[in-house]
Amino acid sequence: MSDISTEKTPYYEPTNVELAWIFNTAKAANTPFFSDDIDPFNVADTPCLIRIYVTLSTQTVLSLTRTRETTTVTEKLNGGSQLSAGCAYIFDTAASDNEILNLVTDADTTILKLSVFWVV
């Protein structure tokens, strides 16, 4: 008798929904990237994982703003260290019910590529 199973395990294809994107757009320091905050619960009414893919033209600190009701907190990504110019980064964060999200940098920059995904 073998301890190895030959039965197939069900495989579920991950689902990614692009919530927002920006391509080759200049932004001033401390200005929200999106005029309308990102609301992950427009996609599904459940806590979820948010994936952020970003490449910026200048060295700068990228921060996530998270608002619930009237309270906003700022979370510095990349350990609070500056992102290198022209380099691609991926960040994951959790989003809970009644939270809206946005991004800011501490220096003027051009967003070369930004995609924000809801990940299942």
Buried (B, 14 or more C-beta within 10 A) or exposed (E): EEEEEEEEEEEEEEEEBEBBEBEEEEBEEEEEBBEEBBBBBEBEEEEBBBBBBBBBBBBBBBBBBBBEEEEEEEEEBBEEEBBBBEEEBEBEBEBEEEBBBBBBBEBBBBBBBBBBBBEB
